[in-house]
Amino acid sequence: MKPPVPLNRAHPLWLGNARRELLWSGLFALFVLGIGIGLRDPWPSDEPRFALVAHWMVEHGQWLFPHRGHELYPDKPPVFMWLQALAYFLTRSWRIAFLLPSLLSAMGALALVYDLARRLWNHRSGLLAALTLLVTIHFTYQMRNAQIDPLLLGWMTLANYGLLRHLLLGPAWRWFWVGCFFAGVGVVTKGVGVLALLMLVPFAFARSRSWRHVARFEGGAGRWALGALAFLLPVLGWVVPMVLVAHADGDPQHAEYVQNILFGQTVHRYATPPGHIHSIGFFLGIIAADWLPLSLLLPWAIPAWWRRLKRRDARFLLPLGWIVLILVFFSLSPGKRDVYILPALPIAALAMAPMLPALLRRSGVCRALFALTAGLAGALTLAGALALIRHPAWSVKIEHSLDPKIWWLFLAMGAGGLLIAALTRVRRAPLGWAAFAALLWSVYGLWGYPLLNADRSALGVMEKARAIAGPDATIGLVAWKEQNLLMAQGPVTEFGFLKPWPQQFSDAVDWLKADPAHRWLFSLDAAMGDCVQKTKATYVGHANRREWWMFRADAVVSGCTPGGAGNDDDNSED
């Protein structure tokens, strides 16, 4: 395959200069993905958990065996939390640090999609592929969150980039080893990173049948074997020290951690998931709805892909074959979440790249994009106006947990979108959607983050709890969530996270009575039962759909043990 055209000689899309286009597109991506960082705290259900583990690493040096408070946290490998802790060392701000790995992962994925599409086709195709990925709802929404899946997307996209540089543009053995290495990094981030290596399956098929654009290289058995070594290197770099330390210290909790993280969170969770049970066709609905507007292009893209596959073009077989394998793999498990197929989204944009310059000029595509912009903007406007003027039951219900000003935010987004649709019309509908996406995420980041933070985070109730207790008292947490410990102000203690609520309450009361003059308990309403006289307790507030109270020893009913086993875990962790 011919080398890519240098940027100074590439045909630009809009600005007359490909380098300038690339620069402005990168700044646009940084704006859309980064606007609002620093204006909110971690939001449930996953973000406070990971931020708490990272915070504990920084404060207590617990790097190899992550902790959620004093308990071990065995549900996920520590790579994502390591990066959050590193981001804190660089920024000295948790409000920035907890989101920084996702932001860098998103920017990296966009750059990789652009570069690979440019090498396979041209600058225009690469730029449109990256921008299409950027303004796809599922990508932008997830990459603005501080969960493990955005980081996994980054590693798997980098792994796929390295593999495709070798398998389609090679031989490029170094890139092959890079791809294998980052597939291994994906494994120690979240076990399914190994799925990047499924790219070898359509490659083997294409090579055996002499498809066009497959890289040709003879022999190299030793070099292929080095790929396996590159894959194992990060895996063993994490597993071996963990196992050796667990064996050396003889701590049964560490031994249980090793057993759970290596087996319970991989094979067992795939075969017998604890939740998120959906039908085998679940991901088709996710693609149709969450992958807008990219999914709107599929009626035109699928026939075009089929024509190219009939011409035996491996540049389409490898990415499309890999996406199909990913969908089949996750569809066979009873447990399914939308984020499982998130790493397939950049590869879908890549496979669509050479068609985008023509597709985005088609009248049918422009009408569909215009309808999407006008329809979503109209729905936001209507919802905001109805809630503000008529106060229907659904809006009143929402206002029980959210600030009523949320309807003004809806109205601003919707009115702005309608104005954009009126200005760009059908002919410039792709530009209209990009502008609307920028408006949505900027309003959400600059206005929505501060507006929603008081309810979605625990910062407000923990500040009020400290004001009630005073600066010197120690607060004990009962039936707490990760955000409570993460955002606690001043001295606090806790009595276990996974421990049943009655046991937490009993241990907390014993602790409280040991020094009643200097200790308070902060508890979830449901965990207190009838064992606390609320006339002697202090209501702290409502946050995260829960009611929180504080009380001292004189409010506890002597000899009472609250019923129920707890834990009202709303975790969405997978």
N, C-alpha and C positions, 0 to 999 in steps of 0.2 A: 504494500500500500504506500502511496505517495506521502511524503511528510506534509504536515498541515501548512497552509499558507500563512506566512508571518502576518502579525496584526497590522503592520504598517502597509500591507498590500491587500488586506482582507476587504471584502465588500461590506460596507456598513449598512445598518438598517435605517437609522434616522438622522444621525448627527454629522454625517460626512466624514467621520473618523472613527475607526473601530476601537482604538485605544480609549478615546474619550467616551464612547458608548459603554465600554466595559467599566470605566471608572464611575460614571454616573449610575450605572445599574448596580454596582456594588454599594454605593452610598444609599441608593434607594432601598436595597435589601437590608442594610444595616438599620435604616430608619424604621422599616416595617417590623423587623424582628426585635429591635432593641428599644423602641420608644416606650417609656414608662419604667424601665429598669431602675430600681432604687426608690420607687414610690409605693411599694407594697411589701408585706412580709410573706413568708411561705403560707400557702393556703392548703387546707385538707383536700383529699385525704393523704396523698403521698408526700407532698412537699415538706411538711413539718417533720415527718419521720426521717427523711434523708438529711435534712438540715440539722436535726437534733443529733444524729449519729456523727455528722461531720463536726459539729460543735464540740461533741464529747471527745472526738479525736484530738482537736486542737487543745482543749482544756486539760485532758487527762492522758494524752499520748497513747490511747488505745487504737493503734493503727491496724494491727493484724486481725484482731477479734473485735468487730464493731459492737458498740453498746448502745442500747436505748435506755438511758438512765443507768441504773446499776445492773440491769439484766442484759445478757447477750442478745444481739439482734441477728438471728441466723437465716433470715429470709432472702437476703441478696448478698452477692459478693461486694467487697468494699470499694471497687474502682470509682464508681460515681461519687461516693462520699469523699474519697481521697482527693478527687479533682475539686470538689466544693471547698474542702479544707485548704487546698493549695490556692484556690482563687481568693480565699479569705486572707491568706498570708500576703497576697499580691495587692489586694484592694483595701484590706482592713475594714470592710463593711459587709456584714452578712446579707444585707438587702441587695447588694450587687452580686456577692459571691455565689449565692445559692442558684442564681439564674445564669451565671456566666458560662458554665460548661455547655448548656443547651444552646446558647447564642453562638458560641464558637463552633459547635457541631453543625448548626444550621448553615452558617456562613461557609464552612468547609464543604458541606454537601453540595451547596449551590455552585461553588467553584469547581468541584470535581465533575459535576454534571456538565457544566459549560465546557471545561477543558476536554473531556472525553468526546462530547458531541462535536466540538470543533475539530478534533483530530480524525474522527470518523467521517465527518461531513464538511462543515464549514462554520465560520464565525456566526453567521446569521442563525443557523439552526441551533448552535450551542447557546447563544444568548436568549433566544426565545424559549428554549427548553428550560433554562435556569429560571427565567422570569415566570413561566407557566407554573413551575414547581413552587416558586415563592408565593404566588397569589392563590394557590390551591388551599382551601380552607383547612383541611386536615393537617397539612404541613405547617402552616403558620400558627395555628392554634396550639398544636402539640409542641412545637419548637419554642414557643414562648412560655412553656411550663418547665418546672424543675423536677422532671421525672427521669427515670433511667432510660426510657424508650427513645427520647431524642438523642441521647449520647450513643445508644446502640445503633440508631440510624446512621450517625456519623461514622462509626467504626465499620459498619457493614458496607456503606457506600465507598469508603476508602478501600476496603477489601475487594469489592467488586471492581473498582477502578483499576487496582493493581492486576487483578486477574484478567480483565478485558484488555488492558494494555498489552499483556502477553499473548492472550489467546486470539485476539483479532488484529493487533498491530505489531505483534512480535516477529521473531523471538525477542523477548525482553525478560530474561530470567530474574533480574533484580526486582522488577515490578511484580513478577509472580511471587517471589518470596515475600515482598512487602504485603501483597494481598493475603497470603497465607498467615503472615504474622498478625495482621489486624483482624483476621477472622478469629485467631486465638485470643486477641484482646477483647473481641466481642464476647467470647465465651466467658471470660472472667469478669465481664461487665454484666452480662445476663446470658445464661447458658446457650440460648439459641443463636448466638453469633456464629456457630459452626455452619449454619445454613448458608452462609456466603459461599461455601465450597461446593454447594449444589450447582454452581455455574459450570463445573466440570462435566456435568451430565449432558446438557445440550451440546457442549463443545465436543465431547466424545462422539455423539451422534453425528454432528456436522462433519467432523474430520473423517469418520469412517465412510461417509458418503460423498466426500469431496465437494462440500459446499463452497461457494465463493466467499472470499474475504476471511477464510480461516487461516491463521498463521501456520506456516510450514516449518517444522524443525525435526531433524532426525535424531534418533537416539536420546541421549540425555536422561537415562534412568536415574543416575546419581543426582542430577539437578532436580528432577521431580521429587526424589526422596528428601532433598533439602527443604522442599516446600512443607513436607510433613514436620520436619524439625523446626522450621520457622513457626508453624502453627502451634507446636507443643511448647515452644520457648516461653511465651507469656503465661500459658496455663501452668506449666511446672514452676515458673518463677513465683507464682502465687500459692499453688497447692503444697509444694515441698516444704517451704518454711512453716506454713500453717500446720501441716501434719507433724513435722518434727517438734515444733514448740508444744503442740497439744500432747504428743507422746512424752516429751521430756518433763513437763510440769505435772503430769498426772491428774490434771484438773478434770473431773468428769463432765463439767459444763463445756469445756473446750472439746472433749471427745464427742459429746453430743452435737456440738456446733458443726464439727467436721462431718459427721454422719449426715446431718440435716442439709447442709449447704451443698454437699456433693451428690446426694441421692434424693433426699426428700423434696428439694426445690427444682428438680429437673425431671427425671423419669416419672416419679410419683405424681407430680403436679400436672404433667402432660396427660397421663393415663387416667388419673382420678382427680380432676380439679375440684377444689372446694366450692367454687361458685362460678358466676358468669356463664351459665349453661345456655347454649343457643343451638339452633338448628344448623344443619350442614351448609345451608345457603346464606348464613348470616353475613359473610364478608361481601357477598354480591350487593347487599343493601348498603354496606359501608362504602363500597366503591361508588355506587350510584349517588349517594347523598353527601358523604363526607369529602369525597374527592372532587367536588365542584370547585371550579369550572372545568377542570381537566376531564371529568367524566362526560361532560357535554360533547366533547370532541370524539368520543369513542364510536358513535355511529358512522363517522367518516373515517376514523383511523383504522378500525378493524378491517374493513374491506381493503384498505391500502396495505395494511400489514400482510393480509392474506396474499395479495398479489406479489409482494416482495418475498414472502416465504415460498411461493410457487417458483420464483426465480432462483431459489436456493441461496438466498443472501443471509449469511451467518450473522451479520451485524444486527439482524432482527431476531433470528432464532435464539441466540444466546440470552439476551435480556428478557424476551417474552417467555422463553422456556423456563427461565429461572423464576419469573413471577408466577407462572402456573404451578411450579413445584412448591413455592412458598404457600400459595393459596391451598393446595391439596394438603400439605403438611398440617397447617393450622386448622383446616376444616375437619380433619379426621379426629381432632381432640374435641371432647364435649365442651370444654371451657374455651370461650372465645371472647376477646375484647378487641375493640377497634384498633388499638395501638399495635396489635400483633403483626398486622400487615403493613405498618407504617414504613419499614425499610424498603418495601416494594415500590413506594411512590416515586422516589428519585429515578429508579430504573424505568418505570413507566414513562416518565417525562423524557428520559434519554431515548427510549424506543420511538417516541413520538417526534423527536427533534427534527428529522429531515422533512417532515410533512408540515410542520408548523408555519413556515413562511407562506405556503399556499393555503393551508387550512384557515388561517386567521383572516384571509381575504375573502373567503367564501360567504355568500349572502346568508346561507342557512346557519352557519356558525355565528355570524354577527348577530343575526336575529335571536338566536338562543342566548348569547351572552348579554344582549340588551334586555331580554326578558328576565334573565337572572338578576341583573342589576336593578332594574325597575321593580321587579317583584319583591325582592328582599327589602329594598328601600321602602317600598309601599307598605309592606307588612310591619316594618319597624315604626313607620310613621303612624299607621293606624293603631297599633298596639299602644304606643305612647299617648296618642290623643285620646283614645277611649279610656285609658287608665286615669288620665288627668281630669277628664271632663265627666265621664259617666260612672267611674269607679265600679266596674263589674266585679263579680265574685272572685274570678281568677286573679285579678289584680290585687284585691284586698288580701287574698291568701298569700300572694307573693310578698306583699308589704309586711307581713308578720315577721319575715326573716331578712328582708332587704330594705335599704333606705328608699323611701318613696321618690327621692330625687332620681332614681334609676329611670323613671319614665321620661324625664327631660333628656337624659342621655339617649334613650331610644329615639326620641323625637329629633334630636340633633343629628344622629346618625342617619335616620330615615330621610329627613329633609335634605341633608347634604347629598345623599345618594340620588334622590329624585332630581336635584339640580344638576348633578354630574350626568345623569342619563339624558336630561333635556339638552345639555350642551354637546355631548358626544354623539348622541343619537345612534342609529343602527350602524351607520357607516364606520364609526370609530368605536364600536362597542368593546373591542379588546382593550383599548386605552381607557374606556370608561370603567370597565371592571377593575383594572389596575389602580385607577384613581380612587375608586370606591373602597377597594381593599385597604389602601393607604389611609383613607379617612376612618374606616372602621377601627383599624388597629391603633391609630394615633389617638382617637377619642377614647377608646377603651383603655389605653395605657395612661394617658394624661389625666383623664377625668374618672374613668371607671375604676382604676386601681385605688386611688385615694378614697373614692366614694364607697367601695365595697370592702375595703380592708378592715374596717372596724368590726364588721360582722363575720367576715370569712376568716379572719385571723383571731387569735386569742389575746392580742396585745391589749385591747381595751379592758377586758375583764381582769387580766393579770395586773395591770396598772391600778385598777380600782381595788383589787385584793390587797395590794401592797399599801395603798392609802388607808384601808380599813385596819390592817394589822399594825401599821407604823413601821418606821425604818429599821428597827432592831429586832422585831419578833421574827421567829422562824415559822414558815408556813408549810404544813404537811399536805400533800396532794393525795386525794382519794378518788379512784375511778377516773383518773386523769387521761387526757389525750396528749399526743406528742407536742402539740402546739402550746399546751399549758406549761410544760416543763421548759420548752424552748424559749418561751417569752416571759417566764417568771422573772419578777423583779426582786432583788435582794435574796437573803438566805431562804432556801427551801429544802425539803426532803421529800422522798417518795417511798412507797411501800410495795414496789413492783408494778409492772404494767400488765402482764398476763395473769397475775394472781387473781383469783375470784374476788369480787367486790366485798363479800362478807369478811373474808380474811384480811383484805386491805383495811376495811373499816375497823376490825378488831385490833389489828396491829397499830393502826393510827391512833385509836383511842388510848391504848396503853402508852404510846409515846406522848400523847397530849397530856395525860395525867401525871407524867413524870416531871413536867415543868409547866404547870398551867398558866403561870404568870407571863411566860415569854413565848407561848406557842399557840398557834391557830391551826384549824383544819379547813382546807378548801375542798369542797366535795361536789360531785354531780348530784343533782336533786334525786334521781332515781336510786342512787347507791345508799342514800341515808335511810330510806324506808321510814318507819315510825320511830326510829331510834334517836332523833334529834328534835327537840322542842323548837319549832320555827319561830315562836315568839321571842326566844332568846338568841336566835341565829340572825345573821345579816345576809340579805339577798344581794349578791354581787352583780348578776346580770345575765343576759342571754347572748350566747355566741355559738356558732356552729350548730344551730338547731338544738341547743341544750341550755338548761337552767343551772346556774352555779350559786352555791351558798358558802358562807364562812361561819364558823362557830368556835366557841371555846369550850372548856371542859364542863362548865356549868349547864350547857345546853344538851349534853348527852344524857339519854335515858339510861339509868344504871341497869346493867345486866341484859340489855337489849342487843340482839344481833339482827341486822337487816336481812330480809329474805332475798332470794334470787342469786344466781351464780355469776351475773355479768358475763361477758363484757359486751357493751353495745357497739361492737367494733364495726365502723362503717368503712373500713379500709377497702380500697379498690385494688390493692396490691395483687399482682399476678405472679 
